[in-house]
């Protein structure tokens, strides 16, 4: 079993993004939440939107604009459900920019900017937190999460249809690509252990998903707002490379993630937490 240690966590690592494309995608996510909320609980939409608006506005008001702050024109893309609530649409863009800034123009692409990956992660994960928290505050945690789960499941189904996994992918190549992305983004300190050619387990000792939400001191909602989607059955449905974990950094000292090729391993046993905790530390 080959073990590798990666010290990649870096809050100052820069990532390149096209703000217009990124904001459009985030507005699309907000539109999807309202779309499926309208389908599942239409009588609740107005109360939910107004509650979410208050949460987002309060968050924006607590942030000061810093040097290197860029404003961008309103996105012209039409969103059937979000456009019924122009204030929410406007505040969503303001919230995202308030968190992802400061930015600087990319030296290689006039349409793109450089931002800290940490700030980028903070922007989309914290607005997700406010969405989930609004469900919990208005309906109670249990009912709120149940409704959110139904909505998130549909959103994952939509994403899977839009971006289907390629059949020529191998677990090794998939994980190599993920590792490269995680390190360039500065996302985490982690250790990998290849159990065989088609199965690899990771231990994450730090990760933006936890770091950018931990100040809320609300680990349950932070988990639902960030990591929960990959733990839903729908996430692995129809995928060649599947993922599973027993715990995350929101509730434990490390996160364990097992990736495997379902064409080779049907339903492999998850390594014990004791095993995963020790990988890369055998001689310490």
N, C-alpha and C positions, 0 to 999 in steps of 0.2 A: 504494500500500500504506500503510494507516494504522497507525502505531506509537504505542503508549501505554506509559508507564512507571508502575508501581505500587510504592510504598514502603509495604508493609503489614505487614512482619514486626514483631511486637510480642509479646513473651513475657508481657506483663501485660494483653493484651486478654482481656476476659471473655466467656465463652460461657454460655448458659443451658441447663441440662439437668435432666431428671427422673432422679435417681440410680437409682431403682428400675427404671424402664424401661431405662435404659442398662445397668445391671448385669445385668438379665435377658437383654438382647441379647448381652452378653459371655459369660455363662454358656452361652447357646445356641451360640455359636461354639466354646467348649470342648467342649460336648457333640457337636457335629458332627465335630470332630477325632477324638474317641474313637470315634464311630460309624463313620466311614470307615476308621479304623485297624483297628477290629474286623473290618471287611469285607475289607480288603486284606492284613492281617498279624496275625491274631488271637493268635498265639503271642507276639507282641511287646508286646501292650497293657500287661500288668502291669509289665514292666521300664520301659516308657516312662513310665507314670503315676508310678511311684515316683521315677524320675529327675527328672521335671518337678516333683514335689512338693518335692524337695530344693532345686532351683534357685529356685523361688518363695519357699520359706521363708527361704532365705539372703538373698534380695533384700529381703524384708519386714523381717528382723531388722536390716538396715543402715539402715533409715529411722526417724527419730524423728517421733513425732506432734507437729504444730505447732498453734499457736493457730488456731481456726477449724476444727478437725477434727470431722467428723460421722461417727458410726457409724449404720448403718441396719439395721433388722431383716432377718433372713435372707429371701431371696426365696422365696416359697412355690411358685412354678412348678416342675412336675416335669420332669426331664430323664432320659430313659430310660437313657442311657449314662453321663452324668456322675454320676448319683445312685448308681452302684455304687461311687463313690469319694468319699465325703462329705468326707474331709480335703482333697482337691483342690478340691472345690466351695467349701468354707469359705475356703481359702487364696486362691482366685481372687478372691473378693469382697474379702478383706482387702487383697490386692495392689492391686486397682483403686482402693480408697478411699485407701490409703496414698499413691498417686501423684497422684490427682486433687485431694486436699485440699491446702491449706485451701479451704473453700467458705463462702459466706454465702447466706442465704435471699434468694430473688428478691423484689423489692419489688412485683411485679405478679402472681405466681402462687404460691400457698401450697405447691404440690406441687414447685416447681422451685427450683433453687439456681444461684448464679453461681460459676463456677470459671474459672481461667485456661485458655484454649484450649491453651496449651503443656503444662500439666499433664494435661489431658484426653488430648491426643495422646500424651504420655509413657506414660500408663497403658495404653492399648490396644496401642500399638506395642511397648512393652517386654515385655508378657506374650506377644505374638506372637513376639518375639525369643527368649524362653525356650522356647517351644514348638518353634521351628525349631532352635534350638541343641541341644535334647535329641535331636532326630533325628540331627543331625550327630555329636554326641558318642558316641551309642550305635551307630550304623551306619556311621560315616565320612561325610564330606561328600557324596560323589557319590551313594552309595546313599540316604543320609538325605534329600537334596534330591529325588531321584527319587520317593521315597515321599511326601514332603510335596507335591510337584507333583500327584500323583494325588489326594490328599486335597483340596488347594486347588481343583483343577479342579471337583470335585464340589460343593464349597461355593459356588463362583461360579455354577455351573449352578442350584443351589437358589435362590440370591439373585435370579438373573435371572428365574426362574419366578415368584417371589413378588412381585417389583417390576418388571414389564415396562416397557420404555421406551414413552412415549406417541408415537403416530405423528405428532402435530401439532407436534412439537418441531422447531425450526430450529437450525442450528449457531450462529447469532448469539445467539439467546435462551439456548441451552444454555450458551454461554461467558459471557454476561452474568450468568447466575445463578451460575455457578461463581466468577467474579471477585468478585461481591458476597459470597459465602460465604467465600472465601479471605481477603478483606480484613477482614470482620467478626470472623473467627476469629483474625486476626493471623498467619496461617500462613506468609506468604512475601513476599519481595521478588521481583518478576517483571516482565517486559516482554512485551507482546503485539504481534504483527504480523499484520494481516488480509491474507492473500494474495489472497483474493477474498471474495465474500459468503458462501461456503460452506466456507471453509477458513481456519484461523488457527493460527499457531505461537506458542508461549510459550517464553521462556527464564526459568528459575527460578534466581536467584542465591543464594537461601537458602530453606529450607523446614523445617518441623517434622519431617517424615519423616526427614530427615537429622540435624537438630540433637539430637533426643531420644535418638538411638541412637549418636551418634559417640563417646561416651566409652567404649563397649565396645571401640573400636579393632578392629572386626571387620566391615569393610565388606561382605564377601560375605554373611554371615548377616543383617546389617542390611538389605541390599537384599531378600533373600528374605522377610524378615519384614514388609516395609513396602510396597515398590513392585512387587514381582514379579508380583502378581496381575494388574495391568493390562497386563502384557507377555505374558501367556499368550493363545493364540489364542481360548480360550473366552470371554475378557472381551469381545471385539468381536463374537462370534457373535450374529447376529440383531439387532444394534444399528443404528440409523439414524445416530447420531453416534458415530464411531469415534475411537480415540486410538492414537498410536504414538510411540515415542521411541527414540533411539539410545543415550542414556546418562542416568545419574542423578547426583545430588550425592554419592552414596555412593562413587563411583569417579571423579568428574570435578569440574571447577570450576563447572559449571552443568548443569542438566537441560533437555533440549529435548522439548517435547510438541507434537505436531501433532494438532489436532482437525479432522475434516472430515465433511461430510454424504455418506454412502455412496450416497444416492439421486441425487447429482449427480456426485460423483467416485468412481469405482470403487476404484482403488488408486493414489492420487496419490504422486508422488515426494516423499520427505522432504527438506526443505531441508537443505543441507549444514550441518555444525556450524560452519563458518567464517561462513556467512550468519547463522545464529542467534546466534552469539556477538557479532556486530556490531550487531544491531538495537537501536535506541535509543542507539547510541554513535557514530553516523556522524560527528558533528561534534567528537568528542573526540580 
